[in-house]
Amino acid sequence: MRERWDSRTAFLMASIGSAVGLGNVWRFPYMVYQNGGGAFLIPYFIALLTAGIPLMMLEYNLGMKFQAGPAKAINSLKKGFGFIGWFALLVSFVIVAYYVVIMAWSWNYLFYSIGTKWAGNEKNFFYNSLINISDSVGNIGTISFPVVIGLLITWVSIFLIIFKGVKVVGKVVNLTVPLPIILLAVLIIRGITLPGSGHGLNFYLNPDFSKLLNPRVWLAAYGQIFFSLSLGFGILIAYSSYMPKDSDVSTNAFITSFANCATSFFAGFAVFSTLGYLALSTQQPVDKVVTSGIGLAFITFPTAIAKIPGGLIVTSIFGIVFFIMLLTLGIDSAFSLVEAVVTGVRDEAHNIKRGTLTFFICLVGFLAGLIFCTRSGLYWLDIVDHWMNSFGLIVVGLMEVILVGWLCNTKSFRNSINQFSDIKVGKWWEICIRFITPAIIGLILILSFIQEIKSPYGNYPLWAIIIGGWLLVLVLMIIAIAITKSTRASIK
């Protein structure tokens, strides 16, 4: 008999935890600032309603309807198309292999928060003291053992959380989902009380409606919605497969989506109030200190924390709060990625014990992550992350909506969503899945491809882009197709 969540609340908490990750803190606020401030929320919420929520309903319904992970559920929907699910799981596994390295850095920063050891030379601390970055992507060099220790801690944590199944996961998310929200609130309260915070928030929220005339702003909104809701990873299909068939699909999708978006929006208050203070304390314009991604989390924010008035004890406390928040945000996303893979494999290999399979996947993930712990690890992380997001997840999402929208009975699929849902979805869902969502995702994919041809990403050497980008995506697709063919042959 298939495992079950203890309750609908446990399922929702796990889904929200999967969606709410590091990108909510270090990607969304920057995108709002860069794309029109408060005005960006207009295309953002339109993207949520026309692409994010419809695609989430699609993935939730696949898992609940067929009581299976991504590959088996998609293959049950349309024979021979299970490779879409396998490709999603392989992309997820590659993503988690480097994602946990970012958490490994966070473990180190949590330790060094005691005494704010990075204070005074934050950039040098990250690039030289912690990761000891080399001068090129080809100069791999040695492994950073402090990072490897953080990597090991993270993988052991993932294993302990998921090896017994979703019932344990349901208990864990009761802590790991609300805790970062509470810590984020602490950072917001402190941030808005700092001098210069209002100027920073003005940069974040001041609307520039002229930006809405730029098509790239709308594409950025759709891209952000797609990536931030854990769409295309196979996670939502796997998680929903542990819910009964008569579960509410649409309401769960609305709750998960709006919880994720609300967290992203409020994270901007913590980020930009602190950046406003940093700009004031360093006597620079706010736009000169605004960063996103790794630079924000491990250089800019530590710089701001070190400058918070109140002495060493205060800066240590806020350093600890910030990095515990990053770790708790990250761990939910990390173990959900691994759980999706475990679910997908167990659907086809029932004889393998869950604990054994989980240990093996975690071990392989740990070993795969070692390349990102080397001196050139940051370069490889950047390359692989770009291709997995721009050409991995995007392709999964596009294939899903084409499959359901054009190769299956879309009306029948919508009726199955409505069958047990309190919120009934109308014809608009079919229009989104058949036309709007594939058009937008396809356009994003085409523009990304054209951009890569015109200007290779990050000015990396061509051989590195081929190995860590194009070739990796191609190999994953070939493996996905091969697995699908082998499973079909074994069934026959």
C-alpha positions in Angstrom: 0.0 0.0 0.0 1.3 3.5 -0.9 2.5 5.7 1.9 0.3 8.6 3.0 0.9 12.0 4.5 -0.4 12.2 8.1 -2.6 15.1 7.1 -3.4 17.6 4.3 -1.6 20.2 6.4 1.6 18.1 6.3 1.4 17.8 2.6 0.8 21.6 2.2 3.7 22.4 4.5 6.0 20.1 2.6 4.9 21.6 -0.7 5.3 25.2 0.5 8.7 24.2 2.0 9.8 22.9 -1.4 8.7 26.0 -3.2 10.0 28.5 -0.7 13.8 28.3 -1.0 16.9 30.4 -1.3 15.7 32.1 -4.4 12.9 33.7 -2.5 15.5 35.7 -0.5 18.3 36.3 -3.0 16.5 36.3 -6.4 13.0 37.7 -6.2 13.8 41.1 -4.4 16.4 41.8 -7.0 14.1 41.0 -9.9 11.5 43.3 -8.5 14.0 46.1 -8.2 15.4 45.5 -11.7 12.0 45.2 -13.4 10.0 48.2 -12.3 9.7 47.9 -8.5 6.1 47.7 -7.4 5.0 47.8 -11.0 6.6 44.3 -11.5 4.0 42.8 -9.2 1.4 43.3 -12.0 3.0 40.9 -14.5 4.2 38.7 -11.6 0.6 38.0 -10.5 -0.7 37.7 -14.0 2.1 35.1 -14.6 1.0 33.4 -11.4 -2.6 33.1 -12.5 -2.0 32.2 -16.2 1.1 29.9 -15.8 2.1 29.1 -12.2 -1.1 28.0 -10.7 -2.4 26.1 -13.9 0.9 24.2 -14.2 0.9 23.4 -10.4 -2.7 22.1 -10.7 -1.5 19.9 -13.7 1.4 18.4 -11.6 -0.7 18.0 -8.4 -3.4 16.2 -10.4 -0.9 13.9 -12.2 0.4 12.7 -8.8 -3.0 12.3 -7.1 -4.8 10.8 -10.1 -2.2 8.1 -10.9 -0.8 7.6 -7.4 2.8 7.6 -8.8 5.9 9.7 -9.2 6.7 11.8 -12.3 7.8 9.1 -14.7 5.1 6.5 -13.9 2.4 9.2 -13.7 3.2 10.7 -17.0 3.6 7.3 -18.7 0.1 6.4 -17.2 -1.3 9.5 -18.8 0.3 8.8 -22.2 2.2 5.7 -22.9 5.8 6.2 -24.0 6.1 9.7 -22.5 7.5 8.6 -19.2 10.9 10.0 -20.3 9.6 13.5 -19.4 9.3 12.4 -15.8 12.7 10.7 -15.8 14.3 13.8 -17.4 12.7 16.0 -14.6 14.1 13.7 -11.9 17.6 13.6 -13.5 17.6 17.4 -13.7 16.5 17.6 -10.1 19.3 15.3 -9.0 21.9 17.4 -10.7 20.4 20.5 -9.2 20.5 19.1 -5.6 24.1 18.0 -6.2 25.2 21.7 -6.3 22.4 23.2 -4.2 23.6 21.4 -1.1 27.1 22.9 -1.6 25.5 26.4 -1.1 24.1 25.0 2.1 27.6 23.7 3.0 28.8 27.3 2.7 26.0 28.4 5.0 27.0 25.9 7.6 30.5 27.4 7.6 29.1 30.9 7.8 26.9 29.9 10.7 30.0 28.7 12.6 31.9 31.9 11.7 28.9 34.1 12.7 30.1 33.6 16.3 32.3 36.6 16.6 31.5 37.7 13.0 34.8 36.4 11.8 34.3 37.7 8.2 34.0 41.3 9.4 36.2 43.8 7.6 37.0 41.8 4.5 33.9 39.9 3.5 34.8 39.4 -0.1 38.2 38.0 0.7 36.7 35.8 3.3 34.3 34.1 0.9 36.5 33.8 -2.2 39.8 33.1 -0.6 39.4 31.9 3.0 36.3 29.6 2.4 36.3 28.4 -1.2 39.8 29.5 -2.2 38.7 30.2 -5.7 41.1 29.5 -8.6 41.8 31.8 -11.5 39.9 29.8 -14.1 37.3 27.1 -14.6 40.0 24.6 -15.8 42.1 25.1 -12.7 40.2 22.6 -10.5 42.8 22.5 -7.7 42.2 21.0 -4.3 39.1 20.4 -2.3 38.0 22.8 0.5 37.6 20.5 3.4 35.5 22.9 5.5 33.0 23.0 2.6 33.1 19.2 2.3 32.3 18.9 6.1 29.3 21.2 5.5 28.3 19.1 2.5 28.5 15.9 4.6 26.3 17.4 7.3 23.7 18.5 4.8 23.5 15.0 3.1 23.3 13.2 6.4 20.5 15.6 7.4 18.6 14.9 4.1 19.0 11.1 4.6 17.7 11.2 8.2 14.7 13.3 7.1 13.5 11.2 4.2 14.7 7.6 4.6 11.6 6.5 6.6 9.1 8.2 4.3 6.8 11.1 4.1 5.4 10.6 7.6 8.7 11.8 9.0 8.9 14.5 6.4 5.5 15.7 7.5 6.8 16.1 11.1 10.1 17.8 10.0 8.3 20.5 7.9 6.3 21.5 11.0 9.6 23.1 12.2 11.5 23.8 9.0 8.8 25.7 7.2 7.6 28.2 9.9 11.1 28.7 11.4 12.6 30.6 8.5 9.4 32.7 8.2 9.8 33.7 11.9 13.5 34.4 11.4 12.7 36.5 8.3 10.3 38.5 10.4 13.1 39.2 12.9 15.3 40.4 10.1 12.6 42.6 8.7 11.8 44.2 12.1 15.5 44.9 12.6 16.0 46.0 9.0 13.3 48.6 9.0 14.6 50.1 12.2 18.1 50.8 10.8 19.0 54.2 9.4 18.6 54.4 5.7 16.2 51.5 5.5 13.4 53.7 4.0 15.6 54.7 1.1 16.3 51.0 0.4 12.7 50.1 0.5 11.9 52.9 -1.9 14.3 51.3 -4.4 12.4 48.0 -3.9 8.8 49.2 -4.1 8.8 52.5 -6.0 6.8 51.6 -9.2 8.1 52.4 -12.6 5.1 51.6 -14.8 7.1 52.4 -18.0 8.9 49.1 -17.5 5.7 47.3 -18.2 6.1 48.2 -21.9 9.3 46.1 -22.0 8.4 42.5 -23.1 11.5 41.2 -21.2 9.9 42.4 -17.9 6.9 40.1 -18.6 9.2 37.2 -19.5 11.1 37.8 -16.3 7.9 37.6 -14.4 6.9 34.3 -16.0 10.4 32.9 -15.5 10.4 33.8 -11.9 7.0 32.2 -11.3 8.1 29.0 -13.0 11.3 28.6 -11.1 10.1 29.7 -7.7 7.1 27.3 -7.5 9.2 24.1 -7.9 7.6 23.5 -11.3 9.3 21.0 -13.6 11.3 19.3 -10.8 8.9 16.4 -10.4 8.6 17.3 -6.7 5.0 18.3 -6.8 4.0 15.1 -8.6 5.9 13.0 -6.2 4.5 14.7 -3.1 0.9 14.7 -4.3 1.1 11.0 -5.1 1.1 10.4 -1.4 -2.3 12.1 -1.1 -5.6 10.2 -1.6 -7.1 10.3 -5.1 -10.1 12.3 -3.8 -7.9 15.2 -2.6 -8.6 18.8 -3.4 -6.2 19.8 -6.3 -7.0 23.4 -7.0 -7.3 24.7 -3.5 -4.0 23.1 -2.6 -2.4 24.8 -5.6 -3.7 28.2 -4.7 -2.5 27.9 -1.1 1.0 26.7 -2.0 1.4 29.3 -4.7 0.2 32.3 -2.7 2.3 31.2 0.4 5.4 31.1 -1.8 4.7 34.5 -3.4 3.9 36.1 -0.1 7.2 34.9 1.4 9.1 36.2 -1.7 7.5 39.6 -1.4 8.2 40.0 2.3 11.7 38.8 1.9 12.3 41.9 -0.1 11.6 44.0 3.0 14.4 42.3 4.9 16.8 42.5 1.9 16.3 46.1 0.8 15.9 47.6 4.3 19.3 46.2 5.1 20.8 47.3 1.7 19.5 50.8 2.4 21.4 50.8 5.7 24.5 49.4 4.0 24.4 52.1 1.4 24.1 54.8 4.1 26.9 53.4 6.2 29.3 53.1 3.2 28.1 56.4 1.7 27.2 54.8 -1.6 23.9 55.0 -3.6 21.6 52.1 -3.0 22.0 50.9 -6.6 25.7 50.4 -6.0 25.2 47.9 -3.2 22.3 46.0 -4.7 23.3 42.4 -5.7 21.5 39.1 -6.0 22.3 35.4 -5.7 25.5 34.2 -4.0 27.0 37.7 -3.8 24.0 38.9 -1.8 24.0 36.0 0.6 27.7 35.6 1.3 29.2 39.0 0.7 26.7 41.9 0.7 24.5 40.7 3.6 27.5 39.6 5.8 28.9 43.1 5.1 25.7 44.7 6.3 25.5 42.4 9.3 29.0 43.3 10.4 28.0 47.0 10.4 24.9 46.7 12.4 25.3 48.9 15.6 25.3 47.2 19.0 28.7 45.5 19.1 30.0 42.0 18.5 27.2 40.2 20.3 24.5 41.8 18.2 26.3 41.2 14.9 26.9 37.6 16.0 23.2 37.1 16.8 22.0 38.5 13.5 24.7 36.5 11.6 23.4 33.3 13.3 19.7 34.3 12.5 20.5 35.0 8.9 22.3 31.8 8.2 19.9 29.6 10.1 17.2 31.1 8.0 19.2 30.2 4.8 19.7 26.7 6.0 16.1 26.0 6.9 15.0 27.5 3.6 17.4 25.4 1.8 16.9 22.1 3.6 13.2 21.8 2.6 14.0 22.3 -1.1 17.0 20.0 -0.9 15.2 17.0 0.6 12.2 17.5 -1.6 14.5 17.2 -4.7 15.9 13.9 -3.3 12.5 12.6 -2.3 11.2 13.1 -5.8 14.1 10.9 -7.1 13.5 8.3 -4.4 9.8 8.2 -5.3 10.4 7.9 -9.0 12.9 5.0 -8.6 10.8 3.1 -6.1 7.8 3.2 -8.4 9.8 1.0 -10.8 11.9 -1.0 -8.3 9.5 -2.0 -5.5 11.9 -4.7 -4.2 14.5 -2.1 -3.1 14.1 -1.0 0.5 13.5 2.7 0.9 16.3 3.2 3.4 18.8 1.4 1.1 17.8 3.4 -1.9 17.8 6.7 -0.1 21.3 6.0 1.3 22.6 5.1 -2.2 21.1 8.2 -3.8 22.5 10.5 -1.0 25.9 8.9 -1.4 26.0 9.4 -5.1 24.8 13.0 -4.6 27.5 13.6 -2.0 30.2 12.3 -4.4 28.8 14.3 -7.3 28.9 17.4 -5.2 32.6 17.2 -4.6 33.4 18.8 -7.9 31.7 21.9 -6.6 33.9 21.9 -3.5 37.1 22.4 -5.5 38.8 25.7 -6.2 36.9 26.0 -9.5 33.7 24.7 -8.0 32.0 28.1 -8.0 32.5 28.3 -11.8 31.1 24.9 -12.4 28.2 25.6 -10.1 27.4 28.7 -12.0 27.5 26.9 -15.4 25.5 23.9 -14.4 22.9 26.0 -12.6 22.4 28.2 -15.6 21.8 25.3 -18.0 19.7 23.2 -15.6 17.3 26.2 -15.1 17.4 27.7 -18.6 17.3 24.5 -20.6 16.5 21.7 -18.1 13.5 22.7 -16.1 12.1 24.9 -19.0 12.1 21.9 -21.3 10.3 19.8 -18.7 7.6 22.4 -18.3 7.2 22.9 -22.0 6.8 19.1 -22.6 4.3 18.8 -19.8 2.0 21.5 -21.1 2.2 20.3 -24.7 1.5 16.7 -23.6 -1.6 17.6 -21.5 -2.7 20.5 -23.7 -2.3 19.0 -27.1 -1.8 15.2 -26.9 -4.4 14.4 -24.2 -8.0 15.3 -23.5 -7.6 18.6 -21.8 -11.3 18.9 -20.9 -11.2 15.5 -19.2 -8.1 16.5 -17.3 -9.7 19.7 -16.1 -12.8 17.7 -15.0 -10.6 15.4 -12.9 -9.1 18.5 -11.2 -12.6 19.7 -10.4 -14.0 16.4 -9.3 -12.9 16.7 -5.6 -11.9 20.4 -5.5 -13.7 23.1 -3.6 -12.5 25.7 -6.1 -13.7 24.7 -9.6 -11.5 25.8 -12.5 -13.2 26.8 -15.7 -12.3 27.0 -19.4 -9.5 29.5 -18.5 -7.4 26.6 -17.3 -7.5 24.9 -20.6 -6.7 28.1 -22.4 -3.7 28.6 -20.2 -2.4 25.1 -20.6 -3.0 24.9 -24.3 -2.0 28.4 -25.4 -0.6 30.9 -22.9 1.7 28.7 -20.8 3.4 26.9 -23.7 3.7 30.1 -25.7 5.5 31.9 -22.9 7.7 29.0 -21.9 8.6 28.4 -25.5 9.5 32.0 -26.0 11.7 32.0 -22.9 13.4 28.9 -24.2 14.0 30.4 -27.7 15.3 33.7 -26.4 17.6 31.9 -24.0 18.9 29.8 -26.9 19.5 32.8 -29.1 21.3 34.6 -26.2 23.6 31.7 -25.7 24.5 31.7 -29.4 25.1 35.4 -29.5 27.0 35.7 -26.3 28.2 32.6 -24.5 27.2 32.6 -20.8 29.6 34.1 -18.3 32.5 34.4 -20.8 33.5 30.8 -19.9 35.6 28.8 -22.4 33.6 26.9 -25.0 34.8 23.5 -23.7 33.5 24.2 -20.2 30.1 25.4 -21.6 29.8 22.3 -23.7 30.7 19.9 -20.8 28.8 21.6 -18.0 25.9 22.9 -20.2 24.9 21.5 -23.6 26.4 18.0 -23.2 25.1 17.6 -19.7 21.5 18.4 -20.7 21.8 16.1 -23.8 23.2 13.2 -21.7 20.4 13.6 -19.2 17.8 13.4 -21.9 19.4 10.4 -23.5 19.5 8.6 -20.1 15.8 9.5 -19.5 14.8 8.0 -22.8 17.0 4.9 -22.2 15.4 4.3 -18.8 11.9 4.7 -20.3 12.7 2.1 -23.0 14.2 -0.3 -20.5 11.3 -0.1 -18.1 8.8 -0.7 -21.0 10.8 -3.7 -22.1 10.9 -5.2 -18.6 7.1 -4.8 -18.3 6.7 -6.7 -21.6 
